[in-house]
Amino acid sequence: MCMLKFCSSPWKQVQIHADGTVQPCLCGGWHTAGIAGNMLTQGMAEIMQAENVKRLREGVLDQSFSMCTDICPYKWKPEQVEEFPDFINDDTPLPTEILLAIDHNCNLKCPMCRAGSIFAKQVDPTAQAILDKLVSSYKHTTTPTVLQMDGAGDVFASEAWKQFLRRDDLPGCFNFHIITNGNLVLKNKDLIMKYRDRIISVDVSLDSTTDEVYSQVRGGKLSMVIEGMKWLRDQGIRTTISFVAQRRNYGQMIDCWRLAQELGCHSINYQGIKRFPHMSDDYWQYTRLEDNPAVDMVVLREALTELSNAPTIVDFTGQNPPPVYMDGELRRFI
């Protein structure tokens, strides 16, 4: 039987931005479909029926994947199916995995992320309006839906997110994947424990194993992050690590992998630093990996080669290192 290539992302995943705009899939760079709608003026069901979303789906169904870009990881490793799943015929499908990058408030000012501090004590009204609309869109839904929050800042530095998590009327279908730098975990134990059984995982941005390098890369307190991760582990909450490799920390990639095992993490994700508009020429020239005479390419390549041979299956006994995931930016150096 001839197998079909399939990707559920155009049906199951969306990304919501700080201005309320919605894109299909978890990354707008994975396709050329563009913006599907806006949560401030539309409901999610309406947005998912946008013409450009339909065309993106048609590219999957006709096997051309015509609107998918080469950087999409699913394009290179699509699911193989004998027939398409029934949900493709649903007239009003609601996505079941939502990446929310809606509040830029953060307790840190990592130079790779932003040019300065954004840390307000007030609720961001736009973020609050988006979250209110999300609640109303899903109030009658029973299908489990994962909210990845917040891809723009830190959940525990956001008054909008903390107010959202204090609500007692959140749809029962919501489960949570929390994105955080980890510095405020111990100060928000109450919110975490309230939703402990609905937290899928906590992804911690951790790019170093020494205080000196951590302070240069992130600017927070490494010991506080590690203590917070140990507390999460002791509560039975799954943790993962995201590591942005750059000049200052590429020599600690292997050490961080070992630290992830010590902390009981379920996986670690490595990505190469990327240039964003806020970065000055001097900062980019100093911190990038490619064409940087200060980066020992032999050391970098050896570390990446070892990590690329790491297991890809979680060992729940904790006897072996956690699975490693690596983006294309880093694989180019192997």
N, C-alpha and C positions, 0 to 999 in steps of 0.2 A: 504494500500500500504506500502511495506517495504521501509523505508527511508535509504538513503545512507549517510555515513559519508564522509565529503569532507573538504579539506584544500587547498586553492588556493596558499599558500606561495611558493611551488616549481615552480609555473608558474609566480607569480606576484612579488616576493621579492628577492632581493640579497643584500649582504653586500660586499663592496669593501674596501680592506685594503691598508695600506700605501705603500706596495710594488707592488700594482696593482692586487694582487690576488683577485679572486671573488669566493664567496661561495653562494649557494642558500639559501633562507630564510634570515631573518634579524639577525640571530645568528647562528654561526657555531656549537654551542653546542646543537642546537635543533635536529641535525641529525648526521649520520655517513657518509654522502656523501663526505665530504672533499672539496678540491679545485676544482672548475669547469674550471678555466682558468685564464687568466691574461689580464687586460685591456691595458697593455703596448704593447702587441703583437697581440691582437685579438680584433675583434669587439664584441659588446654585443650579437648580434644575433647568432654568432658562439659559444660563450661561453654557451648560453642557450641550445644548442643542444649537450652538452657534455654527454657522456654515463652515468656518475654517476648522472647527473641531471635527465636523463630519468629513471634511476632505482628508484630514489627517488619518482618521479611521479608515477611510476608503483606501488609502495607500497601504495600510496593513492588510486589508481584506483582499485587495487585488495582487498582493505580494510584491508590489513595486517599492514600497516604503519610500515613496517619492518625496515626502515632506520631512523625512528623517535625515539628520545630519550625521556625518561620520564620527562625531565625538560622542554620540549616544551609545552607552555601553550595551543597551539592549539590541541595537541594530546588529552588532557583531555576534551576539550570543542570544538570538531569539529563542523563545520556547518552541519546541517541536510538538505539533498536535495532529491528530488524525482528522479532527473536525473542529470548527470554531465553537467556543462555548456559547451557551444559550443567552448569556447576558448581553451579547452584542445586539440583540433584537429588542432590548428594553428601550421604550421611547423616552423615558425620563430617568436615566441612570444618574445616581449621585456618586461622586468619587468616594472611594473608601480609604484613600491615603492623601492627606493634604499637608503640603509644606507651607507654613505660615511665616513669612518674613515681613512682619508688619510693624515692628516697633524697634527703632534703632537705639533705644536706651540700653546702656551697658555700663557696668561698674569699672571696666577697664578701657583703655584706649590703645589697643594693639596697633602698632604702626603698619602692619600688613592689612589691617581692616579699615582704618579710618585716620583722618588727619588730626582730629582732636577729640575732646571728651564730649559725649552726649549722654547725660545722666540727670534727667529731670525727676523731681519728686511728684509732679502732677501726672494725672492720667492723660495719655495721649488720646484726644477725642476721636481721631480717625481710626486708630487701632481698636478703641472701644466699640465704635460703630460697626466695624468689620466683624468683631467677635459676636456682637448682638445679632447681626444678620446671619452669621453662621449657626447660632443656636436656633433661630427661627426656621432656618432651612432644614435642620435635622431633627426637629422636635418630635416628629412622628416616625422616625427611622429606627429600625431595630438591627440593621446590618452593622457589624463592628466596623468602626471608622477610626483610623489612626491620625491624630493631629501631631505633626512634627513642628515643634515650636521652641525658640524663635530663630529663624535663619538670618535675621538682621541684627539682633542684639543679644541680650541675655534675659531669659524668662524671669529670673529672680531680681533683676534690676528694673523690671518693667511694672509700673503701678497698674497698667491696664491688664497685664497677664495675671498679676496677683489678685486683682479684683475679680477677674474671670474665674480663677480657681477657687475663690471663696464662695462662689455662687452655689446654691443648693438646687438649682433647676437645670443643670447641664444635662443634655441628652444622655441617656444610659448607653448609647452606642459609642460614645467617645472613649477612646483609649489614647494614651499620650506617649510620645517620644520626645523627651526634653533635651534641647541643645543648650549647653551652658559651658562657661569657662571654669566652673567648679568652685570658685572662691566664695560663693554665697550659699552653698548647699547647707552647711551646718546652721545657718541663720534662718533657714526656711524648712526646718524639719516638720513643722505642723502641716504645711501645704503638701509636702511629699507624703507624709503618713496618711493624710486624708484620701489620697488617690493611689496608695501603694499597690493595691491589687489591679489598678487600671494603667499603671505605668509599664509600657512595653520595654523601654530602656531609657537610660540617661547617657547621652553622648557628651563626653567631656573633651574640650579642646586642651590638649596637653602636649607640648612640643619640646619638652626638655626633662632631664632627670637631675639637674643641678640648679641651685638657687641663682647663681650668677647668670647662666644662660636664660633661665626662665624669666628673670626680671628684665632682660634685654628684649626678649621675644614677646612676652605678654604683659609684664609689669605688675603682676599680682604676686601672691604669696604661695609658693609651691607647697609648703608643708600643709597649708590649709586645704589645698586641693586634694592632696593625698589623704588627709584625715577624712575629708568629706566622702571620698570614694570608698574608703574602708567602711565608713558608716553605712553607705548605700549597700555595699556588699553584705554587711551584717544584717541588714533588713531584708535581704533576699531580692534586692532590686538589681536587675541586669544593667551593667555598665559597658560602654565601649569608649575607645579613645580615637580622637582625630588629631593627626600630627601633620603640620604644614612644614615641609622640609625646605631649608634655606641655608645660607652660608653659616649662620651662627650655630645651627643645631644639627646639621647633617651627620656629624660624627657621633650623635647620641641616638640615632634611629634604632640600633640594635639594643642599646640599654633600655630604651623606652618600651620595646617589645617585651623584654624580660620583666620590666616593671609592671606591664599589663598583666603578665601571668601572676606575679606576686599579688596584685590587687584583685585577681579573679575576674578580669575583664573577659567579655565574650568575643571581642574582636578588636582589631586596631586598623585604622584606615590612614594610609599615607598619601599625601598629595603634594605635588611640587608647588612652590609659591608662584602666584600669578600676578601680573602687573594690573593694578586698578588705577583709575584716573587720578585718585588723590596722591599717588606716590610720586615723589620728586625724582628727577633723573639721578641725583646723587644717591638717594636711598636705594633705588632699583639697581644701579650699577654695583653698589656695595653688597646687597643681600641676595641677588639672584644666583642660581646655580650654574646656568649655562654661560659659557664664555667668561668665566670669572677666574682669573689667575690665582685667587686666594683659595679656591676650592680644589682639593686634592681629588682628581677624578678617579684615581685608583681606589682610594678609600670609599668614595661614594659608590662606585660600581660594585665593589665587593660587598658592601652593606646591602645594596639593592638586590644583588644576586642571591644572597642568603635569605633575604626576606621574600623574594619571589618563589623560593622553594619551600616556604612555610606551609603548614597544613591549611586547608580551606574548610575544614569541618570542626565545629566546636567540640572540644573535649570537656564534657561536663564534670569529669573527675578532677580537673585542675592539675593533672599530672604533666600535661604538655602545654607548650605556649599556645596562645590564642590564634585564631586564623588571622591572616594578613590580607588586606585589600590595598591595591595600589593603583593610582590613576595613570593615564597615558603619558602625562608630563614626566613622570619619573621613569616609567618603563623605557623611555627613549634612551636613557643613559646606560642601560644594561647591554 
